[in-house]
Structures are given as C-alpha cells and as structure tokens.
Amino acid sequence: MMDGSASHDQVQLALLHLASPALPVGAYSYSQGLEMAIDLGLITDAGTAAAWISDALLFIVGRYEAPLWLRLRAACTRRDWPTLLFWNSEFIATRESAELRAETVQMGYSMLELLRALDLTPPFEAPEMCYPAAQAWACECWGVPAEAGLLAYLFGWVENQVMAALKAVPLGQVSGQKMLLTLRPRIVAVARAAALMADHELNTQAPAYAIISAAHESQYSRLFRS
C-alpha cells in the first residue's frame, strides 16, 4: 500500500492501471441497458449513442454513483468501515434490475479478488461488495486522491459504454474516439458537481432506464450481460 509519500508518477501509473480496459473485472461483459436501447431503435448511430451515454453519465451516474463513490473513498481514508458498508448496501439496494445488481456485485467481487492476489486484502467484509466500494479501496491502496480517482472511475464507465456501442450498433473505431473526446468535458463537469452534492441530493430516479434494463433480461439475442 502506498503512503503519503507516493510520487506523482506512481499515482499517474495507478490511475492508468485502474482505468485500463485490461483490468480483469469483467466490465466488457456489460452494456448497462445500452444494448436494449439499440434493439428498441433509440440508438442508431454515433450521434444517438453519444447522446445516450452523455445523458446516462449526467442524469444517472452523476446524480448518485459519482457522489456515492466519493463517500466510499472518504470512508476508506478515514478507515470508517461502518460508513463504507452503509453506502455499499445503499448502492446495491438501488440497482433497479437483476442484471444491474449482478453486474456491480460481480465486478466488485472480481476487483476484491484481484486486490487480495496483490496482497491488498481490505480490512472490511460484507456478503456482497459493489464495484464502486472495491474500486475506492483500490484507490486508497495505491494512493490515488479522491478527485483523480473519480475521474478514472467515470472515464472507465464512459469508455466501457463507448466500446459496447462500437460492438452493438455497430460503429467504427474513429467514431468511438470522437465520442470519448466529446465526453471528456462532461466527465469533468460530473466529477465537480458530485463533489458538491449533499446526502439529501443524491437521486436514483430514472424509471425509463430501469425499464430498459429489465427488458434486456428477456432480449432474444444479445452480446452483453446487462
């Protein structure tokens, strides 16, 4: 585990490691409803894919997942395990469909298994651990500050959504890179807004998104697990 003397270069490498698509947590297996949106004709090209991802980032991830991640990260710094486990349970409870719930639990488990293999076993236990909690602990272990860690978390989410769109729409690689460039300012804005949110402002109200996610469970033909 890094201490406060972790160099800038080490932190930058840790960020690249955490945001890497090669991180073995299974993120590539999930589309978080994007595949069903394609099947319904809501996403048909690069423009509609970018709009879907941007809206989901702002109105779904930005209103709940991002500020909750900051609370998990702060709890790791303070070694406040009851608070961390509280927010972990809250996040799992707000997953609206069986697929979304299974996704965060599976990715959380995979991240913790990776950390245990690297001798970074967390000093807390829960029957199920959500991915934001596990990733926040990884940031603590590697000395990644909260602000930078959240940016890496959000970029990883956006990149996974873009990669899902490339496969399922389908789109070309250049279109995907254009989307990532276009979404960078939105990622920064979401991270900054999340840092200012009080507990009572956290919001998971996205009924149409929940319906689309649930519908994916019975989609006839699919590439992704959510």
C-alpha positions in Angstrom: 0.0 0.0 0.0 1.3 3.4 -0.9 1.7 6.0 1.8 1.5 9.8 1.7 4.9 10.0 0.0 3.7 8.2 -3.2 5.2 10.0 -6.1 3.3 11.8 -8.8 4.5 9.3 -11.3 3.3 6.4 -9.2 -0.1 7.9 -8.8 -0.4 8.5 -12.5 0.5 4.9 -13.2 -2.0 3.7 -10.7 -4.7 5.8 -12.4 -3.8 4.3 -15.8 -3.9 0.9 -14.2 -7.4 1.4 -12.7 -8.8 2.9 -15.9 -7.3 0.3 -18.2 -9.7 -1.9 -20.1 -7.3 -4.8 -19.3 -8.3 -4.6 -15.6 -9.8 -8.1 -15.1 -13.1 -7.1 -13.5 -15.4 -8.1 -16.4 -16.6 -4.6 -17.3 -16.5 -5.5 -21.0 -19.3 -8.1 -20.5 -21.9 -5.4 -19.6 -23.7 -2.6 -21.5 -26.0 -1.3 -18.7 -29.1 -1.2 -20.9 -27.4 0.3 -23.9 -27.8 -2.9 -25.9 -31.6 -2.9 -25.3 -31.7 0.8 -26.3 -30.2 -0.2 -29.6 -32.7 -3.1 -30.0 -35.5 -0.6 -29.4 -34.2 1.8 -32.0 -33.3 4.5 -29.5 -29.6 4.3 -30.6 -29.0 4.0 -34.3 -25.7 5.8 -35.0 -22.8 7.7 -33.4 -24.8 10.7 -32.6 -27.6 8.9 -30.8 -25.0 6.7 -29.0 -23.1 9.8 -27.8 -26.4 11.4 -26.6 -27.4 8.3 -24.7 -24.1 7.9 -23.0 -23.8 11.6 -22.1 -27.4 11.6 -20.6 -26.7 8.5 -18.6 -23.5 9.9 -17.3 -25.1 13.2 -16.3 -28.6 12.1 -15.0 -27.8 8.6 -13.7 -24.2 8.1 -12.8 -23.7 11.8 -11.9 -26.6 12.1 -9.6 -25.9 9.0 -7.5 -23.0 6.8 -8.4 -20.4 9.5 -8.6 -21.2 11.3 -5.3 -21.6 7.9 -3.6 -18.1 6.9 -4.8 -16.7 10.0 -3.2 -18.3 9.0 0.1 -16.9 5.5 -0.2 -13.4 6.9 -0.9 -13.6 9.2 2.1 -14.6 6.3 4.3 -11.6 4.4 3.1 -9.3 7.3 4.0 -10.8 7.6 7.5 -10.9 3.8 8.0 -14.6 4.3 8.7 -15.8 0.8 7.8 -19.4 1.1 9.1 -19.9 4.1 6.8 -18.3 2.3 3.9 -20.5 -0.7 4.4 -23.6 1.5 4.7 -23.0 3.2 1.4 -22.1 -0.2 -0.1 -25.5 -1.6 0.9 -27.3 1.5 -0.3 -25.8 1.3 -3.7 -26.6 -2.4 -4.1 -30.2 -1.7 -3.0 -30.7 1.0 -5.6 -29.8 -1.3 -8.6 -33.2 -1.4 -10.3 -32.9 -4.7 -12.3 -31.4 -8.1 -11.6 -28.8 -7.5 -14.2 -27.6 -4.2 -12.8 -27.4 -5.7 -9.4 -25.5 -8.8 -10.6 -23.1 -6.5 -12.6 -21.9 -4.4 -9.7 -21.7 -7.4 -7.3 -19.7 -9.5 -9.8 -17.3 -6.6 -10.7 -16.9 -5.8 -7.0 -16.0 -9.4 -6.3 -13.6 -9.6 -9.2 -11.8 -6.4 -8.1 -11.5 -7.6 -4.5 -10.1 -10.9 -5.6 -7.6 -9.1 -7.7 -6.6 -6.9 -4.8 -6.3 -9.9 -2.5 -4.0 -11.6 -5.0 -1.9 -8.4 -4.9 -1.7 -8.6 -1.1 -4.1 -5.7 -0.7 -6.9 -7.5 1.1 -9.4 -5.0 2.5 -9.9 -4.9 6.3 -13.7 -5.0 5.9 -16.1 -7.7 4.9 -19.6 -7.8 3.5 -21.7 -10.6 2.0 -21.6 -8.6 -1.3 -19.4 -5.7 -2.3 -20.4 -3.3 -5.0 -17.8 -2.2 -7.6 -17.6 1.4 -6.5 -16.6 0.3 -3.0 -14.0 -2.1 -4.3 -12.6 0.4 -6.7 -12.5 3.1 -4.0 -10.4 0.8 -1.8 -8.0 0.2 -4.7 -7.5 4.0 -5.0 -6.8 4.1 -1.3 -4.3 1.3 -1.5 -2.5 3.0 -4.4 -2.5 6.5 -3.0 -4.8 7.9 -5.7 -6.5 11.1 -4.5 -10.3 11.2 -4.5 -10.6 13.8 -7.3 -8.3 11.9 -9.7 -9.8 8.5 -8.7 -13.3 9.6 -9.5 -12.2 10.9 -12.9 -10.6 7.5 -13.6 -13.8 5.8 -12.4 -16.0 7.9 -14.7 -13.7 7.6 -17.7 -13.7 3.8 -17.3 -17.5 3.8 -17.2 -17.7 6.0 -20.3 -15.1 4.0 -22.2 -17.0 0.8 -21.5 -20.2 2.3 -22.8 -18.5 3.5 -25.9 -16.9 0.1 -26.5 -20.4 -1.5 -26.1 -21.7 0.9 -28.7 -18.9 0.1 -31.1 -19.8 -3.6 -30.9 -23.6 -3.4 -30.9 -24.6 -0.5 -33.1 -22.0 -1.2 -34.7 -19.7 1.8 -35.1 -16.1 2.3 -36.3 -13.1 2.9 -34.0 -12.8 6.5 -35.1 -16.4 7.2 -34.1 -15.6 5.8 -30.7 -12.6 8.0 -30.2 -14.6 11.1 -31.3 -17.2 10.2 -28.7 -14.6 9.9 -25.9 -13.1 13.2 -26.8 -16.5 14.9 -26.9 -17.4 13.4 -23.5 -14.3 14.5 -21.7 -15.7 17.9 -20.6 -18.9 16.1 -19.4 -16.8 13.8 -17.2 -15.0 16.7 -15.6 -18.3 18.5 -15.0 -20.0 15.5 -13.4 -17.0 14.9 -11.1 -17.0 18.5 -10.0 -20.8 18.5 -9.4 -20.6 15.3 -7.4 -18.1 16.8 -5.0 -20.6 19.5 -4.1 -23.7 17.2 -3.5 -25.1 16.8 0.0 -26.5 13.4 1.0 -30.1 14.5 0.5 -29.4 15.5 -3.1 -28.4 12.0 -4.2 -31.0 10.8 -6.7 -31.6 7.5 -8.4 -34.9 8.4 -10.2 -34.6 7.0 -13.8 -37.6 4.8 -14.4 -37.3 4.6 -18.1 -33.7 3.5 -17.8 -34.7 0.8 -15.2 -37.4 -0.5 -17.5 -35.0 -0.8 -20.4 -32.5 -2.6 -18.2 -35.2 -5.0 -17.0 -36.3 -5.6 -20.6 -32.8 -6.6 -21.5 -33.2 -9.7 -19.3 -35.5 -11.2 -21.9 -34.0 -9.8 -25.0 -34.0 -12.5 -27.7 -30.4 -12.1 -28.9 -27.7 -10.2 -27.1 -24.0 -9.7 -26.8 -23.9 -8.4 -23.2 -25.0 -9.5 -19.8 -26.8 -6.2 -19.0 
